[in-house]
């Protein structure tokens, strides 16, 4: 999402909503979670530190359709996963009133690093990360880094994004050389980079660093292509046993709406197999955040899963084929913590009690499917909620507003255009 669009949505986050004791940000959060849930997503990265706009401790609990990596209790852990939107910023003026200051293509070779401080302690976040590694706190990190601000990835890595990656790499290697911590300490810290467009895994130096230090990479091809009309060739390393590679959707206005949709797009975009994509969206992300309870179905694990209908027989090949060919309408149900949050009415009613009992007893309909609206919205109808949400999205000039990806003609057309453009440019 470009800077001006992001600013519009952020400006709405703390505004009062028409319902009593509800913020407009609650509505936005609800629809973002619902879009993800409709696509089978049961956990997403907490955005509570996005530019410091959230300041309410109970904000996530106010909606909470799916699990958040930012809530320890959602993870069944003592600590949440640390979500960091930015540890570095370019030391240049980026103005929402001047599109040339943030829209690619740009020459970023003269841009310098500005360190981002923690909101509370005012300590540079990079120092916080290094201190945590040396203290062996073993926190897991999800860090947006080296995103590719200038685009032009096809013609040479964006210089500023490369500088971000080099700065982090130098800080970690210097810490090891100085004896502040070991490479194993870094691996135990589970540092994961979202985007990482400036990382060149074809380079022996980058490959060695990423693999040796156990740096996880979240590949977001839809977001990369929407923003920069290109994406790193991380698809060549998805099955590499030395590289920890997951697939993620970034923020839905500037990426796909669910991890499942990201997988289906990636399958049609690059030479990948469904099994690798399924692993990259389930088991590997759970490994990245050190959570053995997530990522698969097993005794003692989270009761989180989504159910697809359409298999001719209960075998792996049929399930994998359905995973990369089925549309949103094939989702029979989505279950989080053993509670149905979206799907066929009979399924929801059979799983209506439990952790998510705060939702209305009577599900609201979405076509032939049902889902639960939080009590916080009171008597507000689903139609009114949808209209209010779409008005915010339209004001931000972000046209992807349908809840189901497979019903959003604007989104589907944009994706097809991107695939066609990339294919032509690489012939």
ZAVOGU-385020 format. One record per residue (C-alpha): residue number from 0; x, y, z. Coordinates in nm, 3 decimals. Layout:
N
PT     n         X         Y         Z
PT   NUM         X         Y         Z
...
This chain:
427
PT     n         X         Y         Z
PT     0     0.000     0.000     0.000
PT     1     0.141     0.339    -0.095
PT     2     0.205     0.597     0.174
PT     3    -0.101     0.814     0.105
PT     4    -0.339     0.516     0.119
PT     5    -0.183     0.391     0.441
PT     6    -0.213     0.735     0.600
PT     7    -0.587     0.748     0.531
PT     8    -0.651     0.413     0.698
PT     9    -0.423     0.488     0.994
PT    10    -0.598     0.822     1.047
PT    11    -0.926     0.632     1.090
PT    12    -0.798     0.388     1.348
PT    13    -0.874     0.591     1.660
PT    14    -1.190     0.765     1.535
PT    15    -1.520     0.687     1.713
PT    16    -1.758     0.454     1.531
PT    17    -2.135     0.499     1.528
PT    18    -2.184     0.213     1.775
PT    19    -2.124     0.301     2.143
PT    20    -1.772     0.239     2.278
PT    21    -1.645     0.125     1.939
PT    22    -1.362     0.273     1.734
PT    23    -1.351     0.280     1.357
PT    24    -1.028     0.082     1.390
PT    25    -1.227    -0.200     1.546
PT    26    -1.432    -0.218     1.228
PT    27    -1.122    -0.221     1.007
PT    28    -0.958    -0.488     1.223
PT    29    -1.273    -0.699     1.213
PT    30    -1.294    -0.697     0.834
PT    31    -0.923    -0.763     0.788
PT    32    -0.951    -1.065     1.018
PT    33    -1.270    -1.177     0.849
PT    34    -1.112    -1.158     0.504
PT    35    -0.824    -1.370     0.629
PT    36    -1.058    -1.619     0.802
PT    37    -1.273    -1.664     0.492
PT    38    -0.953    -1.778     0.320
PT    39    -0.878    -2.029     0.594
PT    40    -0.628    -1.823     0.794
PT    41    -0.638    -1.895     1.168
PT    42    -0.344    -1.681     1.288
PT    43    -0.198    -1.354     1.165
PT    44     0.082    -1.119     1.255
PT    45    -0.018    -0.868     1.517
PT    46    -0.022    -0.515     1.382
PT    47    -0.055    -0.344     1.717
PT    48     0.270    -0.151     1.675
PT    49     0.193    -0.019     1.328
PT    50     0.334     0.333     1.344
PT    51     0.235     0.344     1.713
PT    52    -0.133     0.415     1.647
PT    53    -0.273     0.154     1.888
PT    54    -0.253     0.245     2.253
PT    55    -0.524     0.026     2.409
PT    56    -0.410    -0.294     2.577
PT    57    -0.737    -0.468     2.506
PT    58    -0.758    -0.367     2.141
PT    59    -0.702    -0.709     1.985
PT    60    -0.939    -0.880     2.229
PT    61    -1.214    -0.643     2.115
PT    62    -1.233    -0.832     1.785
PT    63    -1.023    -1.148     1.800
PT    64    -1.174    -1.363     1.525
PT    65    -0.840    -1.538     1.472
PT    66    -0.521    -1.574     1.673
PT    67    -0.269    -1.293     1.690
PT    68     0.105    -1.350     1.713
PT    69     0.114    -1.043     1.937
PT    70    -0.090    -1.199     2.219
PT    71     0.089    -1.455     2.436
PT    72    -0.239    -1.617     2.540
PT    73    -0.335    -1.663     2.173
PT    74    -0.009    -1.853     2.126
PT    75    -0.043    -2.059     2.442
PT    76     0.295    -1.917     2.544
PT    77     0.458    -1.696     2.804
PT    78     0.570    -1.442     2.547
PT    79     0.417    -1.298     2.231
PT    80     0.607    -1.292     1.904
PT    81     0.770    -0.952     1.856
PT    82     0.619    -0.772     1.556
PT    83     0.829    -0.485     1.427
PT    84     0.703    -0.282     1.134
PT    85     1.028    -0.089     1.089
PT    86     1.366    -0.096     1.259
PT    87     1.506     0.144     0.999
PT    88     1.362     0.432     0.802
PT    89     1.511     0.632     0.515
PT    90     1.653     0.965     0.627
PT    91     1.464     1.152     0.356
PT    92     1.142     1.348     0.337
PT    93     0.848     1.134     0.223
PT    94     0.532     1.340     0.188
PT    95     0.178     1.216     0.127
PT    96     0.126     1.536    -0.072
PT    97     0.413     1.456    -0.308
PT    98     0.367     1.120    -0.484
PT    99     0.713     1.146    -0.640
PT   100     0.860     1.116    -0.290
PT   101     0.722     0.766    -0.236
PT   102     0.610     0.617    -0.568
PT   103     0.860     0.403    -0.763
PT   104     1.072     0.422    -0.964
PT   105     1.309     0.623    -0.744
PT   106     1.683     0.655    -0.712
PT   107     1.755     0.557    -0.351
PT   108     2.133     0.535    -0.378
PT   109     2.182     0.853    -0.172
PT   110     1.935     0.757     0.101
PT   111     2.075     0.696     0.447
PT   112     1.953     0.490     0.742
PT   113     1.756     0.644     1.028
PT   114     1.718     0.419     1.333
PT   115     1.365     0.369     1.468
PT   116     1.321     0.383     1.845
PT   117     1.090     0.179     2.066
PT   118     0.781     0.384     2.154
PT   119     0.815     0.327     2.527
PT   120     1.187     0.307     2.605
PT   121     1.308     0.522     2.313
PT   122     1.589     0.268     2.270
PT   123     1.672     0.199     1.903
PT   124     1.491    -0.121     1.809
PT   125     1.805    -0.272     1.659
PT   126     1.975    -0.231     1.998
PT   127     1.677    -0.392     2.168
PT   128     1.703    -0.692     1.935
PT   129     2.079    -0.727     1.991
PT   130     2.038    -0.698     2.370
PT   131     1.766    -0.963     2.368
PT   132     1.990    -1.200     2.173
PT   133     2.280    -1.148     2.414
PT   134     2.046    -1.205     2.711
PT   135     1.919    -1.526     2.547
PT   136     1.555    -1.428     2.587
PT   137     1.483    -1.633     2.275
PT   138     1.200    -1.410     2.160
PT   139     1.076    -1.472     1.808
PT   140     1.074    -1.171     1.574
PT   141     0.870    -1.079     1.268
PT   142     1.043    -0.780     1.110
PT   143     0.949    -0.589     0.795
PT   144     1.285    -0.524     0.631
PT   145     1.437    -0.439     0.291
PT   146     1.095    -0.415     0.136
PT   147     1.195    -0.263    -0.196
PT   148     1.084     0.099    -0.180
PT   149     1.205     0.197    -0.525
PT   150     1.079    -0.101    -0.718
PT   151     1.308    -0.183    -1.011
PT   152     1.395    -0.517    -0.854
PT   153     1.418    -0.667    -1.200
PT   154     1.684    -0.416    -1.307
PT   155     1.893    -0.418    -0.992
PT   156     1.823    -0.422    -0.621
PT   157     1.692    -0.102    -0.467
PT   158     1.999     0.057    -0.304
PT   159     1.824     0.172     0.014
PT   160     1.658    -0.164     0.075
PT   161     1.996    -0.328     0.031
PT   162     2.137    -0.088     0.290
PT   163     1.870    -0.196     0.541
PT   164     1.963    -0.561     0.499
PT   165     2.337    -0.492     0.513
PT   166     2.292    -0.286     0.832
PT   167     2.110    -0.571     1.006
PT   168     2.357    -0.830     0.877
PT   169     2.656    -0.626     0.991
PT   170     2.503    -0.572     1.336
PT   171     2.452    -0.946     1.386
PT   172     2.791    -1.052     1.252
PT   173     2.968    -0.782     1.454
PT   174     2.788    -0.900     1.769
PT   175     2.921    -1.252     1.708
PT   176     3.274    -1.128     1.634
PT   177     3.275    -0.917     1.954
PT   178     3.160    -1.211     2.163
PT   179     2.829    -1.045     2.260
PT   180     2.647    -1.361     2.150
PT   181     2.699    -1.667     1.933
PT   182     2.554    -1.769     1.599
PT   183     2.348    -2.027     1.788
PT   184     2.208    -1.746     2.006
PT   185     2.094    -1.571     1.688
PT   186     1.936    -1.892     1.560
PT   187     1.759    -1.937     1.893
PT   188     1.623    -1.582     1.866
PT   189     1.424    -1.682     1.555
PT   190     1.466    -1.364     1.353
PT   191     1.227    -1.360     1.057
PT   192     1.225    -1.100     0.781
PT   193     0.910    -1.007     0.594
PT   194     0.969    -0.910     0.229
PT   195     1.351    -0.906     0.223
PT   196     1.341    -0.801    -0.143
PT   197     1.704    -0.686    -0.132
PT   198     1.830    -1.031    -0.030
PT   199     1.999    -1.223    -0.311
PT   200     1.999    -1.591    -0.227
PT   201     2.186    -1.660    -0.553
PT   202     2.477    -1.478    -0.388
PT   203     2.706    -1.711    -0.190
PT   204     2.751    -1.440     0.076
PT   205     2.378    -1.381     0.132
PT   206     2.294    -1.751     0.117
PT   207     2.561    -1.836     0.373
PT   208     2.447    -1.564     0.613
PT   209     2.076    -1.649     0.589
PT   210     2.131    -2.023     0.626
PT   211     2.409    -2.009     0.888
PT   212     2.232    -1.757     1.113
PT   213     1.894    -1.927     1.069
PT   214     1.722    -1.613     0.941
PT   215     1.364    -1.690     0.838
PT   216     1.222    -1.531     0.524
PT   217     0.856    -1.457     0.458
PT   218     0.795    -1.444     0.083
PT   219     0.501    -1.221    -0.019
PT   220     0.478    -1.243    -0.399
PT   221     0.137    -1.076    -0.436
PT   222     0.241    -0.775    -0.230
PT   223     0.575    -0.755    -0.411
PT   224     0.407    -0.755    -0.750
PT   225     0.133    -0.510    -0.656
PT   226     0.384    -0.262    -0.516
PT   227     0.691    -0.316    -0.734
PT   228     0.580    -0.529    -1.030
PT   229     0.840    -0.789    -0.941
PT   230     0.938    -1.027    -0.664
PT   231     1.262    -1.192    -0.549
PT   232     1.320    -1.545    -0.675
PT   233     1.260    -1.691    -0.331
PT   234     1.048    -1.956    -0.505
PT   235     1.373    -2.125    -0.609
PT   236     1.455    -2.187    -0.242
PT   237     1.116    -2.285    -0.100
PT   238     1.219    -2.650    -0.068
PT   239     1.583    -2.580     0.025
PT   240     1.650    -2.757     0.359
PT   241     1.905    -2.490     0.458
PT   242     1.664    -2.197     0.418
PT   243     1.367    -2.130     0.648
PT   244     1.109    -2.000     0.402
PT   245     0.746    -1.924     0.474
PT   246     0.481    -1.757     0.262
PT   247     0.278    -1.464     0.389
PT   248     0.020    -1.219     0.262
PT   249     0.151    -0.892     0.409
PT   250    -0.128    -0.641     0.487
PT   251    -0.439    -0.728     0.286
PT   252    -0.483    -0.387     0.112
PT   253    -0.137    -0.430    -0.044
PT   254    -0.132    -0.806    -0.081
PT   255    -0.356    -1.108    -0.094
PT   256    -0.632    -1.139     0.163
PT   257    -0.529    -1.475     0.305
PT   258    -0.224    -1.696     0.319
PT   259    -0.415    -1.959     0.121
PT   260    -0.475    -1.709    -0.161
PT   261    -0.103    -1.627    -0.158
PT   262    -0.024    -1.997    -0.200
PT   263    -0.264    -2.037    -0.492
PT   264    -0.116    -1.734    -0.663
PT   265     0.240    -1.856    -0.605
PT   266     0.155    -2.197    -0.751
PT   267     0.040    -2.037    -1.077
PT   268     0.323    -1.785    -1.077
PT   269     0.632    -2.001    -1.024
PT   270     0.737    -2.366    -1.069
PT   271     0.627    -2.487    -0.727
PT   272     0.444    -2.787    -0.591
PT   273     0.144    -2.781    -0.360
PT   274     0.315    -2.975    -0.081
PT   275     0.593    -2.716    -0.047
PT   276     0.337    -2.435    -0.041
PT   277     0.123    -2.610     0.219
PT   278     0.430    -2.657     0.439
PT   279     0.535    -2.292     0.386
PT   280     0.196    -2.172     0.508
PT   281     0.155    -2.406     0.806
PT   282     0.448    -2.595     0.956
PT   283     0.724    -2.351     0.862
PT   284     0.556    -2.036     1.004
PT   285     0.489    -2.228     1.327
PT   286     0.859    -2.317     1.338
PT   287     0.947    -1.953     1.272
PT   288     0.764    -1.834     1.583
PT   289     0.872    -2.135     1.790
PT   290     0.521    -2.264     1.838
PT   291     0.486    -2.641     1.836
PT   292     0.112    -2.615     1.901
PT   293     0.043    -2.451     1.565
PT   294     0.090    -2.554     1.205
PT   295    -0.058    -2.904     1.209
PT   296    -0.327    -3.111     1.371
PT   297    -0.201    -3.324     1.658
PT   298    -0.281    -3.415     2.016
PT   299    -0.198    -3.122     2.242
PT   300    -0.195    -2.877     1.953
PT   301    -0.427    -2.590     1.869
PT   302    -0.767    -2.693     1.734
PT   303    -0.724    -2.452     1.442
PT   304    -0.801    -2.563     1.088
PT   305    -1.012    -2.494     0.784
PT   306    -1.222    -2.749     0.603
PT   307    -1.252    -2.773     0.226
PT   308    -1.521    -2.973     0.054
PT   309    -1.479    -3.129    -0.286
PT   310    -1.238    -3.416    -0.235
PT   311    -1.334    -3.735    -0.417
PT   312    -1.140    -3.944    -0.172
PT   313    -0.953    -3.896     0.151
PT   314    -0.597    -3.913     0.019
PT   315    -0.305    -3.671     0.021
PT   316    -0.290    -3.620    -0.355
PT   317    -0.656    -3.520    -0.372
PT   318    -0.620    -3.284    -0.075
PT   319    -0.312    -3.113    -0.221
PT   320    -0.484    -3.070    -0.556
PT   321    -0.782    -2.912    -0.384
PT   322    -0.550    -2.686    -0.186
PT   323    -0.426    -2.511    -0.499
PT   324    -0.742    -2.527    -0.717
PT   325    -1.039    -2.463    -0.485
PT   326    -1.201    -2.120    -0.450
PT   327    -1.321    -1.952    -0.133
PT   328    -1.667    -2.098    -0.178
PT   329    -1.521    -2.446    -0.111
PT   330    -1.445    -2.352     0.250
PT   331    -1.695    -2.546     0.457
PT   332    -1.572    -2.414     0.787
PT   333    -1.295    -2.234     0.972
PT   334    -1.225    -2.337     1.331
PT   335    -1.010    -2.151     1.584
PT   336    -0.951    -2.297     1.930
PT   337    -1.219    -2.555     1.859
PT   338    -1.480    -2.287     1.787
PT   339    -1.637    -2.231     1.447
PT   340    -1.592    -1.872     1.331
PT   341    -1.698    -1.902     0.966
PT   342    -1.865    -2.162     0.750
PT   343    -2.176    -2.374     0.709
PT   344    -2.444    -2.296     0.965
PT   345    -2.466    -2.649     1.107
PT   346    -2.091    -2.653     1.172
PT   347    -2.096    -2.315     1.345
PT   348    -2.388    -2.407     1.564
PT   349    -2.220    -2.732     1.668
PT   350    -1.905    -2.542     1.768
PT   351    -2.065    -2.224     1.901
PT   352    -1.942    -2.245     2.259
PT   353    -1.594    -2.188     2.399
PT   354    -1.324    -1.926     2.372
PT   355    -1.518    -1.716     2.125
PT   356    -1.853    -1.719     2.303
PT   357    -1.854    -1.337     2.307
PT   358    -1.990    -1.341     1.953
PT   359    -2.360    -1.307     1.884
PT   360    -2.562    -1.623     1.929
PT   361    -2.725    -1.588     1.587
PT   362    -2.466    -1.582     1.307
PT   363    -2.510    -1.329     1.031
PT   364    -2.526    -1.472     0.680
PT   365    -2.265    -1.418     0.407
PT   366    -2.421    -1.578     0.104
PT   367    -2.459    -1.944     0.193
PT   368    -2.200    -1.918     0.472
PT   369    -2.228    -1.777     0.822
PT   370    -1.991    -1.603     1.058
PT   371    -2.004    -1.428     1.388
PT   372    -2.015    -1.055     1.449
PT   373    -1.872    -0.933     1.781
PT   374    -2.120    -0.813     2.040
PT   375    -1.937    -0.481     2.043
PT   376    -2.114    -0.378     1.722
PT   377    -2.450    -0.411     1.895
PT   378    -2.753    -0.395     1.666
PT   379    -2.556    -0.277     1.365
PT   380    -2.639    -0.496     1.066
PT   381    -2.388    -0.677     0.849
PT   382    -2.492    -0.463     0.554
PT   383    -2.417    -0.142     0.747
PT   384    -2.081    -0.276     0.864
PT   385    -1.990    -0.365     0.506
PT   386    -2.095    -0.026     0.374
PT   387    -1.896     0.158     0.642
PT   388    -1.587    -0.053     0.578
PT   389    -1.608    -0.010     0.202
PT   390    -1.642     0.367     0.244
PT   391    -1.311     0.374     0.433
PT   392    -1.139     0.158     0.172
PT   393    -1.271     0.373    -0.113
PT   394    -1.156     0.692     0.062
PT   395    -0.808     0.537     0.075
PT   396    -0.836     0.457    -0.297
PT   397    -0.782     0.088    -0.225
PT   398    -1.028    -0.102    -0.442
PT   399    -0.999    -0.454    -0.296
PT   400    -1.301    -0.459    -0.071
PT   401    -1.487    -0.787    -0.123
PT   402    -1.464    -1.033     0.163
PT   403    -1.412    -1.333    -0.061
PT   404    -1.109    -1.312    -0.289
PT   405    -1.273    -1.533    -0.552
PT   406    -1.564    -1.287    -0.576
PT   407    -1.355    -0.969    -0.599
PT   408    -1.341    -0.898    -0.972
PT   409    -1.113    -0.596    -0.930
PT   410    -0.861    -0.797    -0.729
PT   411    -0.868    -1.094    -0.966
PT   412    -0.823    -0.873    -1.272
PT   413    -0.526    -0.694    -1.113
PT   414    -0.364    -1.028    -1.029
PT   415    -0.411    -1.155    -1.385
PT   416    -0.261    -0.833    -1.523
PT   417     0.043    -0.873    -1.299
PT   418     0.098    -1.234    -1.399
PT   419     0.068    -1.145    -1.767
PT   420     0.305    -0.848    -1.733
PT   421     0.568    -1.049    -1.551
PT   422     0.547    -1.334    -1.801
PT   423     0.589    -1.091    -2.093
PT   424     0.882    -0.911    -1.933
PT   425     1.066    -1.237    -1.873
PT   426     1.023    -1.384    -2.221
